[in-house]
Amino acid sequence: MNFLQYAVWGSYLTSMGSYLVSVDLASRIGLFYAVQGIVSLFMPAIMGIIADRWVPAQRLLGFCHALAAIFMGAAGYYAASTGAGVGFTTLFTLYTLSVAFYMPTIALSNSVAYSVLEKAGLDTVKAFPPIRVWGTVGFICAMLLCDVTGFQTTYMQFFQCATIGLILGFYAMTLPECPVSAAAAGKKSLTEALGLRAFALFKQKKMALFFIFSMLLGVSLQITNGFANPFITSFREIPEYAGTFGANHANALISLSQLSETLCILLIPFCLKRFGIKRVMLMSMFAWVLRFGLFGLGNPGGGVWMFILSMIVYGVAFDFFNVSGSLFVNRETDTNIRSSAQGLFMIMTNGIGATIGTLGAQAVVDRFVYTQPQGTAAMVEGWSHSWLLFAGYSFAVATVFMLVFRYKHVPESEA
């Protein structure tokens, strides 16, 4: 289930930007990625209520995947039938509907996994992480499939996504039954069900600062997903780099980021115990500086080692923030609002932060890159300016966080 869950996402998430460039929608890349954050503000909560009260989680998971696949397939069919004349409004609408039903499945798949493991008498804390790793493996395999088939610059990536989604939609219906808790859920107010009680945490200075910085760091989360592939692929237009592996297989190169992510998950317990949560989050923030800065200085020729190093540090940048941040929220909030607080953390990072980040990045790329003639040194220089600007932003956030966020590390509590 986890393998297929993230293979759906990996089919297009890192390559869609290159397809949009090929159909003259480069200036809309930010919108396509921002809409993931927008729907994440409300769709997971709505589907969570439905799963709690009326529809077993595994059935709702299958239903959502089937609908997401249908709309993604429709987007692919529309793109195939119109060729280079793809219209933004129709493609964006079909894509948005697909994403609206896909994003809730991330939480639903976790709920299904927890339910099945608990029924089997297993400890979810120990049993789930090795299972979740297969999600990253699925993401990598889907990226590589998209690369070797040549789908990463065409509408075929949408069909790949839809096919895997339909398979998972049917498979989810065969999973063990997950109970609904209509009586318990019925006692909750709508405010509680949507997780809005957690906003009271903003009354605490420490938590308010944490959530604000979560949003500021969340700005960085989707930038490389949206723009790394178009950036690397653009080197194919320059004779000096036209025959390089990186320029022609951007997805294969970017897949190293997901491999790094898988390995870095294993380092988190040690680093938290040794350094504490503030330092671990600072590691993540400065890793984002390196992630962007190395993109700005590298190229797929003699500078490809910078690209590879950027992929390696991505695991620290992404996992050390998301996982350590989630653990901080879990430790610092009362049990009665812990789930709501986790939801708030996701809203601030993947919702508000990622939406602002992708739209802001689009404005920067439009200013420095897409105003330049395609395949020229000016465009490469524009990309470099853009990545270095993102690196400067990340450095500023990390510096301010280091100065204003106070959290005393007690080694015994990290054990």
MIGUKE-290832 format. One record per residue (C-alpha): residue in three letters; residue number from 0; x negated, y, z negated. Coordinates in Angstrom, 1 decimal. Example, Ala and Ser with C-alpha at 12.3 -4.5 7.8 and 13.67 -1.06 7.14 Angstrom:
BEGIN
<"ALA"; 0; <-12.3; -4.5; -7.8>> <"SER"; 1; <-13.7; -1.1; -7.1>> 
# end
This chain:
BEGIN
<"MET"; 0; <0.0; 0.0; 0.0>> <"ASN"; 1; <-2.7; 2.4; -0.9>> <"PHE"; 2; <-4.7; 1.6; 2.2>> <"LEU"; 3; <-1.8; 2.4; 4.4>> <"GLN"; 4; <-0.7; 5.4; 2.3>> <"TYR"; 5; <-3.9; 7.3; 3.0>> <"ALA"; 6; <-4.4; 5.9; 6.5>> <"VAL"; 7; <-1.3; 7.8; 7.5>> <"TRP"; 8; <-2.9; 11.0; 6.3>> <"GLY"; 9; <-6.4; 10.2; 7.7>> <"SER"; 10; <-4.9; 9.7; 11.2>> <"TYR"; 11; <-4.6; 13.5; 11.7>> <"LEU"; 12; <-5.7; 15.5; 8.7>> <"THR"; 13; <-9.3; 16.1; 9.7>> <"SER"; 14; <-8.8; 16.1; 13.5>> <"MET"; 15; <-5.5; 18.0; 14.1>> <"GLY"; 16; <-7.4; 21.3; 14.3>> <"SER"; 17; <-9.3; 20.2; 17.3>> <"TYR"; 18; <-6.1; 19.2; 19.1>> <"LEU"; 19; <-4.5; 22.6; 18.3>> <"VAL"; 20; <-7.6; 24.3; 19.8>> <"SER"; 21; <-7.2; 22.2; 23.0>> <"VAL"; 22; <-3.6; 23.5; 23.5>> <"ASP"; 23; <-4.4; 27.1; 22.7>> <"LEU"; 24; <-3.0; 27.1; 19.2>> <"ALA"; 25; <-6.3; 27.7; 17.5>> <"SER"; 26; <-4.8; 30.8; 15.8>> <"ARG"; 27; <-2.1; 28.7; 14.2>> <"ILE"; 28; <-4.4; 26.0; 12.6>> <"GLY"; 29; <-4.0; 27.7; 9.2>> <"LEU"; 30; <-0.2; 27.6; 9.3>> <"PHE"; 31; <-0.2; 23.8; 10.1>> <"TYR"; 32; <-2.4; 23.1; 7.1>> <"ALA"; 33; <-0.7; 25.7; 4.8>> <"VAL"; 34; <2.7; 24.1; 5.2>> <"GLN"; 35; <1.4; 21.1; 3.3>> <"GLY"; 36; <0.9; 23.3; 0.3>> <"ILE"; 37; <4.3; 25.0; 0.8>> <"VAL"; 38; <6.3; 21.8; 0.8>> <"SER"; 39; <4.2; 20.5; -2.1>> <"LEU"; 40; <5.8; 23.2; -4.2>> <"PHE"; 41; <9.2; 21.5; -4.3>> <"MET"; 42; <9.5; 18.3; -2.3>> <"PRO"; 43; <7.6; 16.0; -4.7>> <"ALA"; 44; <9.7; 17.3; -7.6>> <"ILE"; 45; <13.0; 16.8; -5.7>> <"MET"; 46; <12.0; 13.2; -4.6>> <"GLY"; 47; <10.8; 12.5; -8.1>> <"ILE"; 48; <14.3; 13.4; -9.5>> <"ILE"; 49; <15.9; 11.1; -6.9>> <"ALA"; 50; <13.6; 8.2; -7.8>> <"ASP"; 51; <14.2; 8.7; -11.5>> <"ARG"; 52; <18.0; 8.9; -11.3>> <"TRP"; 53; <19.4; 7.1; -8.3>> <"VAL"; 54; <17.0; 5.4; -5.8>> <"PRO"; 55; <14.3; 2.9; -6.8>> <"ALA"; 56; <10.9; 4.3; -6.1>> <"GLN"; 57; <9.7; 1.6; -3.7>> <"ARG"; 58; <12.8; 2.1; -1.5>> <"LEU"; 59; <12.5; 5.9; -1.6>> <"LEU"; 60; <8.8; 5.5; -0.6>> <"GLY"; 61; <9.8; 3.4; 2.4>> <"PHE"; 62; <12.6; 5.8; 3.4>> <"CYS"; 63; <10.3; 8.9; 3.2>> <"HIS"; 64; <7.6; 7.2; 5.2>> <"ALA"; 65; <10.0; 6.1; 7.9>> <"LEU"; 66; <11.4; 9.7; 8.2>> <"ALA"; 67; <7.9; 11.2; 8.2>> <"ALA"; 68; <6.9; 8.7; 10.9>> <"ILE"; 69; <9.9; 9.5; 13.1>> <"PHE"; 70; <9.3; 13.2; 13.0>> <"MET"; 71; <5.5; 12.8; 13.6>> <"GLY"; 72; <6.3; 10.5; 16.5>> <"ALA"; 73; <8.7; 13.1; 17.8>> <"ALA"; 74; <5.9; 15.7; 17.6>> <"GLY"; 75; <3.7; 13.4; 19.6>> <"TYR"; 76; <6.3; 12.7; 22.2>> <"TYR"; 77; <7.0; 16.5; 22.5>> <"ALA"; 78; <3.3; 17.1; 22.9>> <"ALA"; 79; <2.9; 14.4; 25.5>> <"SER"; 80; <5.8; 15.5; 27.5>> <"THR"; 81; <4.8; 19.2; 27.6>> <"GLY"; 82; <1.0; 18.8; 28.1>> <"ALA"; 83; <-0.8; 22.0; 27.9>> <"GLY"; 84; <2.4; 24.0; 27.7>> <"VAL"; 85; <3.1; 23.0; 24.0>> <"GLY"; 86; <5.2; 25.6; 22.2>> <"PHE"; 87; <4.3; 26.5; 18.7>> <"THR"; 88; <7.8; 26.6; 17.3>> <"THR"; 89; <8.9; 23.1; 18.3>> <"LEU"; 90; <5.7; 21.4; 17.4>> <"PHE"; 91; <5.4; 23.2; 14.1>> <"THR"; 92; <9.0; 22.4; 13.2>> <"LEU"; 93; <8.6; 18.7; 13.9>> <"TYR"; 94; <5.3; 18.5; 12.1>> <"THR"; 95; <6.7; 20.4; 9.1>> <"LEU"; 96; <9.6; 18.0; 8.8>> <"SER"; 97; <7.2; 15.1; 8.9>> <"VAL"; 98; <4.9; 16.6; 6.2>> <"ALA"; 99; <7.9; 17.5; 4.0>> <"PHE"; 100; <8.7; 13.8; 3.7>> <"TYR"; 101; <5.1; 12.6; 3.6>> <"MET"; 102; <3.8; 14.7; 0.7>> <"PRO"; 103; <6.2; 13.3; -1.9>> <"THR"; 104; <5.0; 9.8; -1.0>> <"ILE"; 105; <1.6; 10.4; -2.7>> <"ALA"; 106; <3.3; 10.6; -6.1>> <"LEU"; 107; <5.8; 7.9; -5.3>> <"SER"; 108; <3.1; 5.4; -4.3>> <"ASN"; 109; <1.4; 6.1; -7.6>> <"SER"; 110; <4.7; 5.5; -9.4>> <"VAL"; 111; <5.2; 2.2; -7.6>> <"ALA"; 112; <1.7; 1.1; -8.4>> <"TYR"; 113; <2.0; 1.9; -12.1>> <"SER"; 114; <5.4; 0.1; -12.3>> <"VAL"; 115; <4.1; -3.1; -10.6>> <"LEU"; 116; <0.9; -3.1; -12.7>> <"GLU"; 117; <2.8; -2.6; -15.9>> <"LYS"; 118; <5.2; -5.4; -15.0>> <"ALA"; 119; <2.2; -7.7; -14.5>> <"GLY"; 120; <1.0; -6.8; -18.0>> <"LEU"; 121; <-2.1; -5.0; -16.7>> <"ASP"; 122; <-3.8; -1.9; -18.2>> <"THR"; 123; <-3.1; 0.8; -15.5>> <"VAL"; 124; <-6.2; 2.9; -16.6>> <"LYS"; 125; <-8.5; 0.0; -15.8>> <"ALA"; 126; <-6.5; -1.7; -13.0>> <"PHE"; 127; <-5.4; 1.3; -10.9>> <"PRO"; 128; <-8.7; 3.1; -10.0>> <"PRO"; 129; <-10.2; 0.1; -8.0>> <"ILE"; 130; <-6.9; -0.1; -6.2>> <"ARG"; 131; <-6.8; 3.6; -5.5>> <"VAL"; 132; <-10.2; 3.4; -3.9>> <"TRP"; 133; <-8.6; 1.4; -1.1>> <"GLY"; 134; <-6.7; 4.6; -0.3>> <"THR"; 135; <-9.9; 6.4; 0.5>> <"VAL"; 136; <-11.0; 3.3; 2.5>> <"GLY"; 137; <-7.8; 3.6; 4.5>> <"PHE"; 138; <-8.4; 7.3; 5.1>> <"ILE"; 139; <-11.9; 6.6; 6.4>> <"CYS"; 140; <-10.7; 3.7; 8.7>> <"ALA"; 141; <-8.0; 5.9; 10.2>> <"MET"; 142; <-10.5; 8.7; 10.8>> <"LEU"; 143; <-12.9; 6.3; 12.5>> <"LEU"; 144; <-10.1; 4.8; 14.6>> <"CYS"; 145; <-9.0; 8.2; 15.7>> <"ASP"; 146; <-12.7; 9.0; 16.6>> <"VAL"; 147; <-13.6; 5.8; 18.6>> <"THR"; 148; <-10.3; 5.8; 20.5>> <"GLY"; 149; <-10.8; 9.5; 21.6>> <"PHE"; 150; <-7.6; 10.6; 19.8>> <"GLN"; 151; <-9.2; 13.3; 17.7>> <"THR"; 152; <-8.6; 16.0; 20.4>> <"THR"; 153; <-5.3; 14.7; 21.8>> <"TYR"; 154; <-1.7; 14.3; 20.7>> <"MET"; 155; <-2.3; 10.5; 20.4>> <"GLN"; 156; <-3.3; 11.1; 16.7>> <"PHE"; 157; <0.3; 11.8; 16.0>> <"PHE"; 158; <1.4; 8.5; 17.5>> <"GLN"; 159; <-1.3; 6.7; 15.4>> <"CYS"; 160; <0.0; 8.4; 12.3>> <"ALA"; 161; <3.6; 7.5; 13.1>> <"THR"; 162; <2.8; 3.9; 13.8>> <"ILE"; 163; <1.0; 3.4; 10.5>> <"GLY"; 164; <3.8; 5.3; 8.7>> <"LEU"; 165; <6.5; 3.0; 10.2>> <"ILE"; 166; <4.5; -0.1; 9.1>> <"LEU"; 167; <4.2; 1.2; 5.6>> <"GLY"; 168; <7.9; 2.2; 5.6>> <"PHE"; 169; <9.0; -1.3; 6.3>> <"TYR"; 170; <6.3; -2.8; 4.0>> <"ALA"; 171; <7.4; -0.6; 1.1>> <"MET"; 172; <10.9; -2.2; 1.2>> <"THR"; 173; <9.3; -5.6; 0.3>> <"LEU"; 174; <7.5; -4.3; -2.8>> <"PRO"; 175; <8.8; -5.3; -6.3>> <"GLU"; 176; <11.8; -3.4; -7.6>> <"CYS"; 177; <11.1; -0.3; -9.6>> <"PRO"; 178; <13.7; 0.6; -12.2>> <"VAL"; 179; <15.7; 3.8; -12.2>> <"SER"; 180; <16.4; 5.6; -15.5>> <"ALA"; 181; <19.6; 7.4; -14.9>> <"ALA"; 182; <20.5; 7.7; -18.6>> <"ALA"; 183; <17.1; 9.0; -19.7>> <"ALA"; 184; <16.8; 11.4; -16.7>> <"GLY"; 185; <20.3; 12.6; -17.3>> <"LYS"; 186; <19.3; 14.1; -20.6>> <"LYS"; 187; <16.8; 16.4; -18.9>> <"SER"; 188; <17.6; 19.8; -17.8>> <"LEU"; 189; <16.8; 20.9; -14.2>> <"THR"; 190; <14.0; 23.0; -15.7>> <"GLU"; 191; <12.5; 20.0; -17.4>> <"ALA"; 192; <13.0; 17.8; -14.3>> <"LEU"; 193; <11.1; 20.2; -12.1>> <"GLY"; 194; <8.3; 20.6; -14.6>> <"LEU"; 195; <8.9; 24.3; -15.2>> <"ARG"; 196; <8.4; 24.0; -19.0>> <"ALA"; 197; <4.7; 23.8; -18.4>> <"PHE"; 198; <4.6; 27.4; -17.3>> <"ALA"; 199; <4.7; 28.2; -21.1>> <"LEU"; 200; <1.1; 27.2; -21.1>> <"PHE"; 201; <0.2; 30.5; -19.6>> <"LYS"; 202; <0.8; 32.0; -23.1>> <"GLN"; 203; <-2.5; 30.3; -24.1>> <"LYS"; 204; <-5.5; 32.3; -22.9>> <"LYS"; 205; <-7.6; 29.2; -22.3>> <"MET"; 206; <-4.9; 27.4; -20.3>> <"ALA"; 207; <-4.0; 30.6; -18.4>> <"LEU"; 208; <-7.6; 31.1; -17.4>> <"PHE"; 209; <-7.9; 27.4; -16.4>> <"PHE"; 210; <-4.8; 27.5; -14.2>> <"ILE"; 211; <-5.8; 30.8; -12.6>> <"PHE"; 212; <-9.3; 29.3; -11.7>> <"SER"; 213; <-7.6; 26.1; -10.5>> <"MET"; 214; <-5.7; 28.2; -8.0>> <"LEU"; 215; <-8.8; 30.2; -7.0>> <"LEU"; 216; <-10.8; 26.9; -6.5>> <"GLY"; 217; <-7.8; 25.4; -4.8>> <"VAL"; 218; <-8.3; 28.0; -2.0>> <"SER"; 219; <-11.3; 25.9; -0.9>> <"LEU"; 220; <-9.6; 22.5; -0.8>> <"GLN"; 221; <-8.1; 22.4; 2.8>> <"ILE"; 222; <-10.5; 24.8; 4.6>> <"THR"; 223; <-12.9; 22.0; 5.9>> <"ASN"; 224; <-9.9; 19.7; 6.6>> <"GLY"; 225; <-8.5; 22.3; 9.0>> <"PHE"; 226; <-11.6; 23.8; 10.5>> <"ALA"; 227; <-14.6; 21.4; 10.2>> <"ASN"; 228; <-13.6; 19.3; 13.2>> <"PRO"; 229; <-13.0; 22.3; 15.6>> <"PHE"; 230; <-16.2; 23.8; 14.4>> <"ILE"; 231; <-18.4; 20.7; 15.0>> <"THR"; 232; <-16.6; 19.9; 18.2>> <"SER"; 233; <-17.1; 23.4; 19.6>> <"PHE"; 234; <-20.8; 22.6; 20.0>> <"ARG"; 235; <-19.9; 20.3; 22.9>> <"GLU"; 236; <-19.5; 23.5; 25.0>> <"ILE"; 237; <-23.1; 24.4; 24.4>> <"PRO"; 238; <-25.6; 22.6; 26.7>> <"GLU"; 239; <-28.2; 22.3; 24.0>> <"TYR"; 240; <-25.8; 20.2; 21.8>> <"ALA"; 241; <-23.4; 18.7; 24.4>> <"GLY"; 242; <-24.9; 15.2; 24.2>> <"THR"; 243; <-25.5; 15.0; 20.4>> <"PHE"; 244; <-23.6; 12.4; 18.4>> <"GLY"; 245; <-22.2; 14.9; 15.9>> <"ALA"; 246; <-20.7; 17.2; 18.5>> <"ASN"; 247; <-19.0; 14.2; 20.2>> <"HIS"; 248; <-18.0; 12.3; 17.1>> <"ALA"; 249; <-17.0; 14.9; 14.5>> <"ASN"; 250; <-14.6; 12.6; 12.7>> <"ALA"; 251; <-17.3; 9.9; 12.2>> <"LEU"; 252; <-19.6; 12.6; 10.8>> <"ILE"; 253; <-16.8; 14.0; 8.5>> <"SER"; 254; <-15.9; 10.5; 7.3>> <"LEU"; 255; <-19.2; 10.6; 5.3>> <"SER"; 256; <-17.3; 13.1; 3.1>> <"GLN"; 257; <-14.7; 10.5; 2.1>> <"LEU"; 258; <-17.4; 7.9; 1.5>> <"SER"; 259; <-19.1; 10.3; -0.8>> <"GLU"; 260; <-15.8; 10.9; -2.5>> <"THR"; 261; <-15.4; 7.2; -3.2>> <"LEU"; 262; <-18.9; 7.0; -4.8>> <"CYS"; 263; <-18.6; 10.2; -6.8>> <"ILE"; 264; <-15.4; 8.9; -8.6>> <"LEU"; 265; <-17.7; 6.4; -10.3>> <"LEU"; 266; <-19.9; 9.2; -11.7>> <"ILE"; 267; <-17.2; 11.2; -13.3>> <"PRO"; 268; <-17.0; 9.3; -16.7>> <"PHE"; 269; <-20.7; 9.5; -17.2>> <"CYS"; 270; <-20.9; 13.2; -16.3>> <"LEU"; 271; <-18.0; 14.1; -18.5>> <"LYS"; 272; <-19.5; 12.3; -21.4>> <"ARG"; 273; <-22.9; 13.8; -20.9>> <"PHE"; 274; <-22.2; 17.4; -19.7>> <"GLY"; 275; <-18.6; 18.2; -20.8>> <"ILE"; 276; <-15.7; 19.4; -18.7>> <"LYS"; 277; <-16.8; 23.0; -18.1>> <"ARG"; 278; <-20.2; 22.0; -16.7>> <"VAL"; 279; <-18.6; 19.3; -14.6>> <"MET"; 280; <-16.2; 21.8; -13.1>> <"LEU"; 281; <-19.1; 24.2; -12.5>> <"MET"; 282; <-20.9; 21.4; -10.6>> <"SER"; 283; <-17.8; 21.2; -8.4>> <"MET"; 284; <-17.7; 24.9; -7.8>> <"PHE"; 285; <-21.4; 25.2; -6.8>> <"ALA"; 286; <-21.0; 22.1; -4.7>> <"TRP"; 287; <-18.3; 24.0; -2.7>> <"VAL"; 288; <-21.0; 26.7; -2.2>> <"LEU"; 289; <-23.3; 24.1; -0.7>> <"ARG"; 290; <-20.5; 22.5; 1.3>> <"PHE"; 291; <-19.7; 25.7; 3.1>> <"GLY"; 292; <-23.2; 27.1; 3.2>> <"LEU"; 293; <-24.7; 24.0; 4.8>> <"PHE"; 294; <-22.0; 24.2; 7.5>> <"GLY"; 295; <-23.0; 27.8; 8.1>> <"LEU"; 296; <-26.7; 27.0; 8.5>> <"GLY"; 297; <-26.6; 23.7; 10.3>> <"ASN"; 298; <-25.9; 22.3; 13.8>> <"PRO"; 299; <-25.4; 18.9; 15.3>> <"GLY"; 300; <-29.0; 18.9; 16.8>> <"GLY"; 301; <-32.1; 19.5; 14.6>> <"GLY"; 302; <-29.9; 20.9; 11.9>> <"VAL"; 303; <-27.6; 17.8; 11.6>> <"TRP"; 304; <-29.2; 16.9; 8.3>> <"MET"; 305; <-27.5; 20.0; 6.8>> <"PHE"; 306; <-24.1; 18.7; 8.1>> <"ILE"; 307; <-24.9; 15.3; 6.5>> <"LEU"; 308; <-25.9; 16.9; 3.2>> <"SER"; 309; <-22.7; 19.0; 3.3>> <"MET"; 310; <-20.7; 15.7; 3.6>> <"ILE"; 311; <-22.5; 14.2; 0.7>> <"VAL"; 312; <-21.9; 17.1; -1.7>> <"TYR"; 313; <-18.2; 17.0; -0.8>> <"GLY"; 314; <-17.6; 14.1; -3.2>> <"VAL"; 315; <-18.8; 16.3; -6.1>> <"ALA"; 316; <-16.9; 19.3; -4.8>> <"PHE"; 317; <-13.6; 17.6; -4.5>> <"ASP"; 318; <-13.5; 14.8; -7.1>> <"PHE"; 319; <-15.3; 16.6; -9.9>> <"PHE"; 320; <-12.7; 19.4; -9.8>> <"ASN"; 321; <-9.5; 17.4; -9.2>> <"VAL"; 322; <-10.2; 14.5; -11.6>> <"SER"; 323; <-12.0; 16.5; -14.3>> <"GLY"; 324; <-9.3; 19.2; -14.1>> <"SER"; 325; <-6.6; 16.6; -14.5>> <"LEU"; 326; <-8.3; 15.1; -17.5>> <"PHE"; 327; <-8.6; 18.5; -19.1>> <"VAL"; 328; <-4.9; 19.1; -18.6>> <"ASN"; 329; <-4.1; 15.7; -20.1>> <"ARG"; 330; <-6.3; 16.4; -23.2>> <"GLU"; 331; <-5.2; 20.0; -23.9>> <"THR"; 332; <-1.4; 19.7; -23.6>> <"ASP"; 333; <1.2; 18.1; -25.8>> <"THR"; 334; <2.6; 14.7; -24.8>> <"ASN"; 335; <6.1; 16.1; -24.2>> <"ILE"; 336; <5.0; 18.4; -21.4>> <"ARG"; 337; <1.9; 16.5; -20.2>> <"SER"; 338; <3.6; 15.3; -17.0>> <"SER"; 339; <4.9; 18.8; -16.3>> <"ALA"; 340; <1.5; 20.2; -16.9>> <"GLN"; 341; <0.0; 17.8; -14.4>> <"GLY"; 342; <2.6; 19.0; -11.9>> <"LEU"; 343; <1.7; 22.6; -12.6>> <"PHE"; 344; <-2.0; 21.8; -12.0>> <"MET"; 345; <-1.0; 20.4; -8.6>> <"ILE"; 346; <1.1; 23.4; -7.8>> <"MET"; 347; <-1.7; 25.8; -8.6>> <"THR"; 348; <-4.3; 23.9; -6.6>> <"ASN"; 349; <-2.7; 22.0; -3.7>> <"GLY"; 350; <0.3; 24.3; -3.5>> <"ILE"; 351; <-0.5; 28.0; -4.1>> <"GLY"; 352; <-4.3; 27.8; -3.8>> <"ALA"; 353; <-4.5; 25.6; -0.7>> <"THR"; 354; <-1.8; 27.7; 1.1>> <"ILE"; 355; <-3.6; 31.0; 0.4>> <"GLY"; 356; <-6.9; 29.3; 1.4>> <"THR"; 357; <-5.9; 28.0; 4.7>> <"LEU"; 358; <-4.1; 31.2; 5.7>> <"GLY"; 359; <-7.0; 33.3; 4.6>> <"ALA"; 360; <-9.5; 31.0; 6.4>> <"GLN"; 361; <-7.4; 31.3; 9.5>> <"ALA"; 362; <-7.7; 35.1; 9.4>> <"VAL"; 363; <-11.5; 34.9; 8.9>> <"VAL"; 364; <-12.0; 32.4; 11.7>> <"ASP"; 365; <-9.7; 34.5; 14.0>> <"ARG"; 366; <-11.8; 37.6; 13.2>> <"PHE"; 367; <-15.3; 36.0; 13.7>> <"VAL"; 368; <-14.8; 33.0; 16.0>> <"TYR"; 369; <-11.8; 33.2; 18.3>> <"THR"; 370; <-12.5; 36.7; 19.4>> <"GLN"; 371; <-15.7; 35.4; 21.0>> <"PRO"; 372; <-16.0; 33.7; 24.4>> <"GLN"; 373; <-15.7; 29.9; 24.0>> <"GLY"; 374; <-18.9; 27.9; 24.1>> <"THR"; 375; <-21.2; 30.9; 23.6>> <"ALA"; 376; <-23.8; 31.7; 21.0>> <"ALA"; 377; <-21.5; 34.5; 19.8>> <"MET"; 378; <-18.9; 31.9; 18.8>> <"VAL"; 379; <-21.5; 29.7; 17.0>> <"GLU"; 380; <-22.7; 32.9; 15.2>> <"GLY"; 381; <-19.0; 33.6; 14.3>> <"TRP"; 382; <-18.6; 30.2; 12.8>> <"SER"; 383; <-21.8; 30.7; 10.8>> <"HIS"; 384; <-20.5; 34.0; 9.4>> <"SER"; 385; <-17.2; 32.4; 8.5>> <"TRP"; 386; <-18.7; 29.5; 6.6>> <"LEU"; 387; <-21.2; 31.7; 4.8>> <"LEU"; 388; <-18.3; 34.0; 3.8>> <"PHE"; 389; <-16.4; 31.0; 2.3>> <"ALA"; 390; <-19.6; 30.0; 0.5>> <"GLY"; 391; <-19.9; 33.6; -0.9>> <"TYR"; 392; <-16.3; 33.4; -2.2>> <"SER"; 393; <-17.0; 30.0; -3.9>> <"PHE"; 394; <-20.1; 31.4; -5.5>> <"ALA"; 395; <-18.2; 34.4; -6.8>> <"VAL"; 396; <-15.5; 32.2; -8.3>> <"ALA"; 397; <-18.1; 29.9; -9.9>> <"THR"; 398; <-20.0; 32.8; -11.4>> <"VAL"; 399; <-16.9; 34.5; -12.9>> <"PHE"; 400; <-15.7; 31.1; -14.2>> <"MET"; 401; <-19.1; 30.5; -15.9>> <"LEU"; 402; <-18.9; 33.9; -17.6>> <"VAL"; 403; <-15.2; 34.0; -18.8>> <"PHE"; 404; <-14.1; 30.4; -19.4>> <"ARG"; 405; <-14.9; 29.2; -22.9>> <"TYR"; 406; <-14.8; 25.5; -23.8>> <"LYS"; 407; <-17.0; 23.9; -26.3>> <"HIS"; 408; <-18.2; 20.4; -25.4>> <"VAL"; 409; <-18.0; 17.8; -28.1>> <"PRO"; 410; <-19.8; 14.7; -26.9>> <"GLU"; 411; <-17.8; 12.4; -29.2>> <"SER"; 412; <-14.5; 13.6; -27.7>> <"GLU"; 413; <-15.7; 12.9; -24.2>> <"ALA"; 414; <-16.6; 9.3; -25.0>> 
# end
